[in-house]
Amino acid sequence: MSFNLRTILLATFVLFSTGAIARAADSADSEIFGPYTALVRDGDIVKNVKVNENGRIYLLLNSDHKDKEIILKNSNYNKLGYRNWFNGELQLVSPANQGKAPNEYTDWVDTTANYIEYYMEGQLILHLAKTEVLASSK
């Protein structure tokens, strides 16, 4: 196989792979929250997400989970290359037992990152990706 043919086959594979990711994000199951698409959302914990006009992201948690700690990570890349938060740490912690009222949006965050991951008790409960990033991978 010549170098050019291998290059073309590799490029075709990459294009189809990224297209499959973009199609998954475009599927009927995708949830859009402002400029973000939810790649993962545990509906038993995160009832809803809203993004205000300034890009601040708020969570509406199931009241059974509102007293638990949430750990956030942000990155410009999907699950790698994590960025420091405003406090210089790679993880931003929303402490447990903050006295959050049930059925109110809380746990807000501001970030310019393309990807935001939310963890509770070691499990990924919400993973947001900027929709424009997903669209550009088509």
FENQUI-V71660 format. One record per residue. N is the residue number from 1. RES is the residue in three letters. OMEGA is omega as a letter, one per 40 degrees, with the letter a starting at -180 (none if undefined). Layout:
BEGIN
n->{N | N}
res->{RES | RES}
omega->{OMEGA | OMEGA}
END
This chain:
BEGIN
n->{1 | 2 | 3 | 4 | 5 | 6 | 7 | 8 | 9 | 10 | 11 | 12 | 13 | 14 | 15 | 16 | 17 | 18 | 19 | 20 | 21 | 22 | 23 | 24 | 25 | 26 | 27 | 28 | 29 | 30 | 31 | 32 | 33 | 34 | 35 | 36 | 37 | 38 | 39 | 40 | 41 | 42 | 43 | 44 | 45 | 46 | 47 | 48 | 49 | 50 | 51 | 52 | 53 | 54 | 55 | 56 | 57 | 58 | 59 | 60 | 61 | 62 | 63 | 64 | 65 | 66 | 67 | 68 | 69 | 70 | 71 | 72 | 73 | 74 | 75 | 76 | 77 | 78 | 79 | 80 | 81 | 82 | 83 | 84 | 85 | 86 | 87 | 88 | 89 | 90 | 91 | 92 | 93 | 94 | 95 | 96 | 97 | 98 | 99 | 100 | 101 | 102 | 103 | 104 | 105 | 106 | 107 | 108 | 109 | 110 | 111 | 112 | 113 | 114 | 115 | 116 | 117 | 118 | 119 | 120 | 121 | 122 | 123 | 124 | 125 | 126 | 127 | 128 | 129 | 130 | 131 | 132 | 133 | 134 | 135 | 136 | 137 | 138}
res->{MET | SER | PHE | ASN | LEU | ARG | THR | ILE | LEU | LEU | ALA | THR | PHE | VAL | LEU | PHE | SER | THR | GLY | ALA | ILE | ALA | ARG | ALA | ALA | ASP | SER | ALA | ASP | SER | GLU | ILE | PHE | GLY | PRO | TYR | THR | ALA | LEU | VAL | ARG | ASP | GLY | ASP | ILE | VAL | LYS | ASN | VAL | LYS | VAL | ASN | GLU | ASN | GLY | ARG | ILE | TYR | LEU | LEU | LEU | ASN | SER | ASP | HIS | LYS | ASP | LYS | GLU | ILE | ILE | LEU | LYS | ASN | SER | ASN | TYR | ASN | LYS | LEU | GLY | TYR | ARG | ASN | TRP | PHE | ASN | GLY | GLU | LEU | GLN | LEU | VAL | SER | PRO | ALA | ASN | GLN | GLY | LYS | ALA | PRO | ASN | GLU | TYR | THR | ASP | TRP | VAL | ASP | THR | THR | ALA | ASN | TYR | ILE | GLU | TYR | TYR | MET | GLU | GLY | GLN | LEU | ILE | LEU | HIS | LEU | ALA | LYS | THR | GLU | VAL | LEU | ALA | SER | SER | LYS}
omega->{a | i | a | i | i | i | i | i | i | i | i | i | i | i | i | i | a | i | i | i | a | i | i | i | a | a | a | a | a | i | i | i | a | a | a | i | i | i | i | i | i | a | i | a | a | a | a | i | i | i | a | a | i | i | i | a | i | i | i | a | i | a | i | a | a | a | a | i | i | i | a | i | i | a | i | a | a | i | i | i | a | a | i | i | a | a | i | a | i | i | i | a | i | a | i | i | i | a | a | i | i | i | i | i | a | i | a | i | i | i | i | a | i | a | i | a | i | a | i | a | i | a | i | a | i | i | a | i | i | a | i | i | i | a | a | i | i | none}
END
